[in-house]
């Protein structure tokens, strides 16, 4: 409450949100109330009592052979005890002996104790102090609990919201410090299925790398509500697919998005299908497990959903996978949802004209293709809306890492 009163409430006149203004007013009302002021005063008195403890006087009972039988705290003092050594008395110019002057040190209580001994000593003293303060703390606890339940429980309920604001601000500040831009999206009705974003990038990757990311333009429209995204391995297909999904999430949380300009219609759900190490593969096999998860998506997906598929059906041969993938893509076309299918199945892109002809005739949405680019054998991470050239780019990547026939023959000849 004190933190909110000193740091948050003074900003009241700068807020535009009705909810923030009401929160600032509520905190001000509570912290200025007579009950709160009195409660805070009592709290300070209690904590000062604890903080003023400088030493305790302990008593130890001995048996007939001078062995300790039991020990306890005799008093709690706000002064530290003084050494009884003559040298210390001379340095202090204090030769008197009183209840705060030590006449003999208990040698086991020093820095040479092992950790267990130190913990045992701390535990014993803490228990003794708890006993002394138990009655006052018990009554204080009831007062505080009653106050929280009556007046401040709303702050406890707000903790997840406050954490969200703090973490989102941290994300935004980190991205901006790395040169990445953000903007607040223009929201359109869900029926428009709009998504037109300039210079989109993946905020998670940018946050981890702490540097400016490669940006792309991305949109869903009447010529491409669903995309088949192909290109080289590690060419940015998964990164851009996740970037699209995260942009929807951030926009619908009310946060700014990783782009320079964005027009977005909300989605009613986001469905993802990524490779997984699910235990279902034991009973169903990897292909069976993938198909089961796809079936679950079709149970719930609507035309206002977003679907992101990443390397789906990679667990089987390209011929079988391309056939199943064409059925899946046709299904999403008929649903008319927005989506991305990131894949190495280049056979699927060659079937696209046939798929579109069939689906559009039956009332489905048009499907288009995206390609993750390569420039002179290097991955550019630029996503282009065009038809793929039919290559998997495997040769370019293999050559980059020295896997070509010429290089292999050179290595063999050296043996």
Helices and strands as residue ranges (DSSP letters): H 2-3, I 4-8, G 9-14, H 18-31, H 34-51, E 55-62, E 68-77, H 86-92, H 115-147, I 148-152, H 153-177, E 186-188, G 190-192, E 195-200, H 203-209, E 216-220, E 226-231, H 237-252, E 261-265, E 270-273, H 281-300, E 306-310, H 318-335, E 338-342, H 346-350, H 352-361, E 367-375, E 378-384, H 394-400, H 405-413
